Amino acid sequence: MKFPALLLEAINQSEIPLRFEPGADEAVAMPVTELIRAWLLSHTPLPRGGSDPGRRALIDELLQELDGSRDVPV
């Protein structure tokens, strides 16, 4: 399953009354997604401070899941 679909499903199951506003689910999901993106990028190893390829690869995979270009592992 894709992360954006998981996030929208969680929003739709919430108590927030968004059902009647077209595009409201996506509008709520966008800042959450951007917050998670910023959090992940803040943990990216700096290129000048020594490389950690495993950590960089994990962050790249998580960002792909966040964007929906990769499935979330089950």
N, CA, C and O atoms as CSV, one atom per row, in Angstrom:
chain,resi,resn,atom,element,x,y,z
A,1,MET,N,N,0.853,-1.177,0.000
A,1,MET,CA,C,0.000,0.000,0.000
A,1,MET,C,C,0.899,1.240,0.000
A,1,MET,O,O,1.998,1.217,0.555
A,2,LYS,N,N,0.437,2.291,-0.609
A,2,LYS,CA,C,1.185,3.544,-0.696
A,2,LYS,C,C,0.911,4.403,0.537
A,2,LYS,O,O,-0.203,4.421,1.059
A,3,PHE,N,N,1.955,5.120,0.999
A,3,PHE,CA,C,1.822,5.968,2.181
A,3,PHE,C,C,0.725,7.022,2.017
A,3,PHE,O,O,-0.065,7.215,2.941
A,4,PRO,N,N,0.647,7.720,0.861
A,4,PRO,CA,C,-0.432,8.717,0.733
A,4,PRO,C,C,-1.820,8.106,0.928
A,4,PRO,O,O,-2.704,8.741,1.503
A,5,ALA,N,N,-2.011,6.883,0.453
A,5,ALA,CA,C,-3.304,6.212,0.637
A,5,ALA,C,C,-3.535,5.881,2.109
A,5,ALA,O,O,-4.650,6.021,2.611
A,6,LEU,N,N,-2.471,5.439,2.806
A,6,LEU,CA,C,-2.589,5.161,4.233
A,6,LEU,C,C,-2.957,6.423,5.011
A,6,LEU,O,O,-3.808,6.387,5.899
A,7,LEU,N,N,-2.312,7.532,4.673
A,7,LEU,CA,C,-2.583,8.800,5.355
A,7,LEU,C,C,-4.012,9.262,5.098
A,7,LEU,O,O,-4.702,9.680,6.028
A,8,LEU,N,N,-4.460,9.193,3.860
A,8,LEU,CA,C,-5.833,9.601,3.545
A,8,LEU,C,C,-6.850,8.701,4.239
A,8,LEU,O,O,-7.901,9.170,4.678
A,9,GLU,N,N,-6.538,7.411,4.337
A,9,GLU,CA,C,-7.437,6.491,5.040
A,9,GLU,C,C,-7.536,6.867,6.522
A,9,GLU,O,O,-8.624,6.852,7.098
A,10,ALA,N,N,-6.408,7.202,7.128
A,10,ALA,CA,C,-6.415,7.607,8.543
A,10,ALA,C,C,-7.205,8.898,8.720
A,10,ALA,O,O,-7.950,9.038,9.689
A,11,ILE,N,N,-7.052,9.834,7.801
A,11,ILE,CA,C,-7.795,11.093,7.881
A,11,ILE,C,C,-9.289,10.829,7.731
A,11,ILE,O,O,-10.099,11.409,8.453
A,12,ASN,N,N,-9.653,9.957,6.798
A,12,ASN,CA,C,-11.068,9.639,6.578
A,12,ASN,C,C,-11.700,8.930,7.765
A,12,ASN,O,O,-12.910,9.030,7.971
A,13,GLN,N,N,-10.897,8.212,8.554
A,13,GLN,CA,C,-11.419,7.511,9.723
A,13,GLN,C,C,-11.437,8.394,10.961
A,13,GLN,O,O,-11.939,7.987,12.009
A,14,SER,N,N,-10.899,9.587,10.845
A,14,SER,CA,C,-10.835,10.470,12.007
A,14,SER,C,C,-12.194,11.112,12.279
A,14,SER,O,O,-13.141,10.964,11.506
A,15,GLU,N,N,-12.257,11.812,13.373
A,15,GLU,CA,C,-13.484,12.497,13.763
A,15,GLU,C,C,-13.629,13.856,13.077
A,15,GLU,O,O,-14.628,14.549,13.268
A,16,ILE,N,N,-12.631,14.233,12.280
A,16,ILE,CA,C,-12.669,15.530,11.604
A,16,ILE,C,C,-13.729,15.475,10.496
A,16,ILE,O,O,-13.652,14.610,9.623
A,17,PRO,N,N,-14.698,16.365,10.514
A,17,PRO,CA,C,-15.774,16.326,9.504
A,17,PRO,C,C,-15.338,16.940,8.173
A,17,PRO,O,O,-15.634,18.103,7.897
A,18,LEU,N,N,-14.638,16.164,7.354
A,18,LEU,CA,C,-14.140,16.659,6.074
A,18,LEU,C,C,-14.907,16.098,4.881
A,18,LEU,O,O,-14.611,16.444,3.737
A,19,ARG,N,N,-15.861,15.259,5.131
A,19,ARG,CA,C,-16.506,14.537,4.040
A,19,ARG,C,C,-17.208,15.427,3.015
A,19,ARG,O,O,-17.398,15.015,1.871
A,20,PHE,N,N,-17.589,16.618,3.405
A,20,PHE,CA,C,-18.417,17.429,2.524
A,20,PHE,C,C,-17.629,18.473,1.750
A,20,PHE,O,O,-18.194,19.151,0.892
A,21,GLU,N,N,-16.359,18.617,2.024
A,21,GLU,CA,C,-15.520,19.579,1.315
A,21,GLU,C,C,-14.652,18.852,0.299
A,21,GLU,O,O,-13.784,18.074,0.698
A,22,PRO,N,N,-14.848,19.073,-0.995
A,22,PRO,CA,C,-13.994,18.407,-1.991
A,22,PRO,C,C,-12.538,18.828,-1.807
A,22,PRO,O,O,-12.236,20.015,-1.685
A,23,GLY,N,N,-11.646,17.848,-1.789
A,23,GLY,CA,C,-10.220,18.122,-1.657
A,23,GLY,C,C,-9.747,18.374,-0.237
A,23,GLY,O,O,-8.563,18.628,-0.017
A,24,ALA,N,N,-10.654,18.307,0.734
A,24,ALA,CA,C,-10.276,18.600,2.121
A,24,ALA,C,C,-9.297,17.563,2.663
A,24,ALA,O,O,-8.377,17.912,3.403
A,25,ASP,N,N,-9.482,16.299,2.307
A,25,ASP,CA,C,-8.572,15.252,2.788
A,25,ASP,C,C,-7.138,15.546,2.353
A,25,ASP,O,O,-6.209,15.472,3.158
A,26,GLU,N,N,-6.967,15.877,1.083
A,26,GLU,CA,C,-5.636,16.173,0.554
A,26,GLU,C,C,-5.059,17.430,1.188
A,26,GLU,O,O,-3.854,17.514,1.424
A,27,ALA,N,N,-5.917,18.404,1.463
A,27,ALA,CA,C,-5.454,19.643,2.095
A,27,ALA,C,C,-4.950,19.383,3.509
A,27,ALA,O,O,-4.003,20.032,3.953
A,28,VAL,N,N,-5.565,18.449,4.217
A,28,VAL,CA,C,-5.112,18.086,5.559
A,28,VAL,C,C,-3.842,17.245,5.464
A,28,VAL,O,O,-2.940,17.406,6.286
A,29,ALA,N,N,-3.754,16.358,4.488
A,29,ALA,CA,C,-2.608,15.462,4.346
A,29,ALA,C,C,-1.336,16.205,3.953
A,29,ALA,O,O,-0.246,15.805,4.363
A,30,MET,N,N,-1.446,17.264,3.179
A,30,MET,CA,C,-0.265,17.958,2.669
A,30,MET,C,C,0.663,18.473,3.776
A,30,MET,O,O,1.860,18.194,3.712
A,31,PRO,N,N,0.180,19.209,4.787
A,31,PRO,CA,C,1.112,19.676,5.810
A,31,PRO,C,C,1.706,18.540,6.647
A,31,PRO,O,O,2.834,18.640,7.132
A,32,VAL,N,N,0.943,17.468,6.810
A,32,VAL,CA,C,1.462,16.314,7.551
A,32,VAL,C,C,2.616,15.694,6.755
A,32,VAL,O,O,3.665,15.380,7.317
A,33,THR,N,N,2.418,15.523,5.465
A,33,THR,CA,C,3.451,14.961,4.595
A,33,THR,C,C,4.694,15.848,4.588
A,33,THR,O,O,5.815,15.347,4.664
A,34,GLU,N,N,4.498,17.157,4.497
A,34,GLU,CA,C,5.641,18.072,4.484
A,34,GLU,C,C,6.386,18.070,5.818
A,34,GLU,O,O,7.609,18.206,5.837
A,35,LEU,N,N,5.674,17.918,6.922
A,35,LEU,CA,C,6.318,17.818,8.226
A,35,LEU,C,C,7.177,16.558,8.299
A,35,LEU,O,O,8.317,16.609,8.762
A,36,ILE,N,N,6.644,15.443,7.851
A,36,ILE,CA,C,7.403,14.188,7.864
A,36,ILE,C,C,8.618,14.305,6.951
A,36,ILE,O,O,9.699,13.833,7.305
A,37,ARG,N,N,8.461,14.930,5.776
A,37,ARG,CA,C,9.581,15.120,4.849
A,37,ARG,C,C,10.689,15.949,5.510
A,37,ARG,O,O,11.864,15.592,5.428
A,38,ALA,N,N,10.322,17.031,6.150
A,38,ALA,CA,C,11.310,17.892,6.817
A,38,ALA,C,C,12.016,17.129,7.936
A,38,ALA,O,O,13.225,17.264,8.121
A,39,TRP,N,N,11.256,16.328,8.679
A,39,TRP,CA,C,11.833,15.539,9.766
A,39,TRP,C,C,12.848,14.524,9.221
A,39,TRP,O,O,13.940,14.371,9.769
A,40,LEU,N,N,12.473,13.836,8.136
A,40,LEU,CA,C,13.401,12.870,7.543
A,40,LEU,C,C,14.652,13.562,7.014
A,40,LEU,O,O,15.767,13.092,7.241
A,41,LEU,N,N,14.472,14.669,6.314
A,41,LEU,CA,C,15.618,15.373,5.745
A,41,LEU,C,C,16.531,15.936,6.831
A,41,LEU,O,O,17.734,16.082,6.611
A,42,SER,N,N,15.978,16.253,7.993
A,42,SER,CA,C,16.815,16.763,9.082
A,42,SER,C,C,17.748,15.683,9.625
A,42,SER,O,O,18.721,15.998,10.309
A,43,HIS,N,N,17.462,14.415,9.329
A,43,HIS,CA,C,18.302,13.312,9.778
A,43,HIS,C,C,19.239,12.803,8.682
A,43,HIS,O,O,19.919,11.793,8.862
A,44,THR,N,N,19.272,13.499,7.557
A,44,THR,CA,C,20.147,13.111,6.458
A,44,THR,C,C,21.589,13.450,6.822
A,44,THR,O,O,21.868,14.567,7.256
A,45,PRO,N,N,22.508,12.500,6.650
A,45,PRO,CA,C,23.910,12.792,6.957
A,45,PRO,C,C,24.445,13.909,6.066
A,45,PRO,O,O,24.141,13.965,4.874
A,46,LEU,N,N,25.234,14.784,6.648
A,46,LEU,CA,C,25.838,15.866,5.885
A,46,LEU,C,C,26.984,15.313,5.049
A,46,LEU,O,O,27.751,14.482,5.534
A,47,PRO,N,N,27.116,15.762,3.795
A,47,PRO,CA,C,28.156,15.208,2.920
A,47,PRO,C,C,29.576,15.496,3.434
A,47,PRO,O,O,30.472,14.676,3.240
A,48,ARG,N,N,29.789,16.630,4.075
A,48,ARG,CA,C,31.139,16.988,4.493
A,48,ARG,C,C,31.535,16.318,5.818
A,48,ARG,O,O,32.719,16.259,6.148
A,49,GLY,N,N,30.562,15.819,6.569
A,49,GLY,CA,C,30.858,15.266,7.883
A,49,GLY,C,C,31.040,13.758,7.889
A,49,GLY,O,O,30.852,13.120,8.924
A,50,GLY,N,N,31.391,13.195,6.786
A,50,GLY,CA,C,31.520,11.734,6.728
A,50,GLY,C,C,30.242,11.130,6.183
A,50,GLY,O,O,29.141,11.573,6.510
A,51,SER,N,N,30.396,10.145,5.374
A,51,SER,CA,C,29.240,9.569,4.700
A,51,SER,C,C,28.700,8.369,5.472
A,51,SER,O,O,29.463,7.595,6.050
A,52,ASP,N,N,27.411,8.228,5.475
A,52,ASP,CA,C,26.753,7.062,6.043
A,52,ASP,C,C,25.782,6.555,4.977
A,52,ASP,O,O,24.599,6.892,4.997
A,53,PRO,N,N,26.294,5.737,4.040
A,53,PRO,CA,C,25.461,5.328,2.902
A,53,PRO,C,C,24.224,4.532,3.310
A,53,PRO,O,O,23.186,4.642,2.658
A,54,GLY,N,N,24.311,3.737,4.367
A,54,GLY,CA,C,23.145,2.973,4.804
A,54,GLY,C,C,22.036,3.881,5.288
A,54,GLY,O,O,20.867,3.677,4.962
A,55,ARG,N,N,22.404,4.886,6.068
A,55,ARG,CA,C,21.415,5.839,6.582
A,55,ARG,C,C,20.810,6.643,5.442
A,55,ARG,O,O,19.598,6.859,5.405
A,56,ARG,N,N,21.648,7.086,4.513
A,56,ARG,CA,C,21.167,7.847,3.360
A,56,ARG,C,C,20.202,7.002,2.530
A,56,ARG,O,O,19.169,7.494,2.074
A,57,ALA,N,N,20.547,5.723,2.340
A,57,ALA,CA,C,19.688,4.834,1.553
A,57,ALA,C,C,18.334,4.645,2.233
A,57,ALA,O,O,17.297,4.636,1.569
A,58,LEU,N,N,18.344,4.493,3.562
A,58,LEU,CA,C,17.088,4.337,4.294
A,58,LEU,C,C,16.225,5.589,4.168
A,58,LEU,O,O,15.021,5.491,3.932
A,59,ILE,N,N,16.828,6.753,4.321
A,59,ILE,CA,C,16.072,8.003,4.199
A,59,ILE,C,C,15.509,8.143,2.792
A,59,ILE,O,O,14.371,8.582,2.621
A,60,ASP,N,N,16.297,7.772,1.778
A,60,ASP,CA,C,15.799,7.822,0.394
A,60,ASP,C,C,14.592,6.902,0.211
A,60,ASP,O,O,13.621,7.278,-0.445
A,61,GLU,N,N,14.648,5.695,0.787
A,61,GLU,CA,C,13.523,4.763,0.689
A,61,GLU,C,C,12.284,5.332,1.385
A,61,GLU,O,O,11.177,5.245,0.854
A,62,LEU,N,N,12.470,5.914,2.572
A,62,LEU,CA,C,11.337,6.487,3.306
A,62,LEU,C,C,10.723,7.663,2.551
A,62,LEU,O,O,9.503,7.825,2.540
A,63,LEU,N,N,11.567,8.483,1.919
A,63,LEU,CA,C,11.050,9.606,1.130
A,63,LEU,C,C,10.263,9.099,-0.079
A,63,LEU,O,O,9.251,9.694,-0.448
A,64,GLN,N,N,10.716,8.013,-0.693
A,64,GLN,CA,C,9.978,7.431,-1.815
A,64,GLN,C,C,8.620,6.906,-1.355
A,64,GLN,O,O,7.621,7.057,-2.059
A,65,GLU,N,N,8.584,6.294,-0.181
A,65,GLU,CA,C,7.305,5.828,0.366
A,65,GLU,C,C,6.396,7.016,0.658
A,65,GLU,O,O,5.196,6.968,0.385
A,66,LEU,N,N,6.963,8.071,1.208
A,66,LEU,CA,C,6.194,9.270,1.537
A,66,LEU,C,C,5.567,9.873,0.283
A,66,LEU,O,O,4.424,10.330,0.313
A,67,ASP,N,N,6.322,9.872,-0.825
A,67,ASP,CA,C,5.826,10.429,-2.084
A,67,ASP,C,C,4.858,9.500,-2.815
A,67,ASP,O,O,4.172,9.913,-3.750
A,68,GLY,N,N,4.812,8.242,-2.378
A,68,GLY,CA,C,3.929,7.277,-3.034
A,68,GLY,C,C,4.550,6.605,-4.229
A,68,GLY,O,O,3.861,5.898,-4.965
A,69,SER,N,N,5.871,6.811,-4.448
A,69,SER,CA,C,6.525,6.159,-5.590
A,69,SER,C,C,7.038,4.767,-5.220
A,69,SER,O,O,7.587,4.062,-6.066
A,70,ARG,N,N,6.860,4.373,-3.957
A,70,ARG,CA,C,7.283,3.064,-3.475
A,70,ARG,C,C,6.253,2.586,-2.457
A,70,ARG,O,O,5.746,3.377,-1.661
A,71,ASP,N,N,5.948,1.296,-2.484
A,71,ASP,CA,C,4.995,0.742,-1.523
A,71,ASP,C,C,5.595,0.703,-0.127
A,71,ASP,O,O,6.803,0.534,0.040
A,72,VAL,N,N,4.736,0.862,0.871
A,72,VAL,CA,C,5.146,0.684,2.257
A,72,VAL,C,C,5.214,-0.819,2.505
A,72,VAL,O,O,4.249,-1.530,2.225
A,73,PRO,N,N,6.352,-1.323,3.034
A,73,PRO,CA,C,6.449,-2.761,3.264
A,73,PRO,C,C,5.439,-3.217,4.326
A,73,PRO,O,O,5.141,-2.498,5.279
A,74,VAL,N,N,4.937,-4.408,4.132
A,74,VAL,CA,C,3.979,-4.945,5.093
A,74,VAL,C,C,4.636,-5.773,6.155
A,74,VAL,O,O,3.957,-6.295,7.039
